[in-house]
């Protein structure tokens, strides 16, 4: 059976299929091959029809409606607490020992209140030292009390001796008045006794301030020793108290790493640490922020105070509002190339969430520009010809070209300020 040649208006794909069908029939491959080719022709026809339809009304963007146009810049960073305190091993006053043994430590992720015990060290040595210093201090306090009592008794005795000397002088002066009636020898004895009594009185009076000065010096020496012992006791007590560390704020426990025999690991009970070594960190999760690095190409439109939306990579459903707090005035070299400069930006997060933790990767969409009540179309729907922008709008017949004036734009959308009205159906 002879096949008619395809007409000149037949599409190239259909013409090739018809020739292939004629060849299969000529070679006698059977009805199965003919059926396969028929199905191929039907599929090609269906695809062509679908393609034609997709260029028509089915791809329309729908009636335009006014809405807010928002242009954002997306930046990545990590979350951190605005207030956090690193807890370190205590530095003991007067102690040169380099190892402190941890007897208790709060687990990572635990929520603590201000005043809760979060780290405890073995304080046996410090308690013994505090007990010894306290005993020494109490002994010196008792010595001072005893010395004061002895000095008081000595002073009373000296004053009594002085008073007796004064009385003796007065008595001898009366006796000297009788010398005219006494023999010469007895009168001389009375005068000698009076002179001796007066010398003794004078010596006692002179020694009184010297004795007081010596007593005060001896007492001051004991008081200085007592004060030193008290300082040593207080140092020892503070050392003992420093072995128990309480949380200064309400927050969340974040463990610090420590190098151990089998590699790095979290600080745990039984570990020995040096004074000043970081043990853990208490972070206030109720006040969080994002620290990000802004590329030099994106920093021009960012200013402090701009609103932002923060999303966590670990929780895609969690979106929180934020605001740009600080933007570094100077750039630093980028991590991949020193030629690419970046600026450090801090974005404060409004509110709190139990899933919001430090050191989580976050993406920040900073609002650069907002146009309220605008007509917005996709950028691929805008065509430019001879420097003029136009869009295709569905009409009663074929799509009509309509010149438009463009306004603010982003990577995906553009604002049409003139040329379109709400309800227009724009075609790509």
Secondary structure, 3 states (H helix, E strand, C coil): CCCCCCCCCCCHHHHHHHHHHHHHHHHCCCHHHHHHHHHHHHHHHHHHHHHHHHCCHHHCCCECCCEEEEEEEEEEEEEEECCEEEEECCCCCCCCCCCEEEEEECCCCCEECCCCEEEEECCHHHHHHHHHHHHHHHHHHHHHHHHHHHHHHHHHHHHHHHHHHHHHHHHHHHHHCCHHHCCHHHHHHHHHHHHHHHHHHHHHHHHHHHHHHHHHHHHHHHHHHHHHHHHHHHHHHHHHHHCEEECCCCEEEEECEEEECCEEEECCCCCEECCCCEEEEEECCCCEEEEEEEECCCHHHCCCCCEEEEEECCEEEEEEEEEEEEECCCCEECCCCCCCEEEEEEEEECCCCCCCCCCCEEEEEEEEEEEEEEEEEEHHHCEEECCEEEEEECCCCCCEEEECEEEEECCCEEEEEECCCCCCEEEC
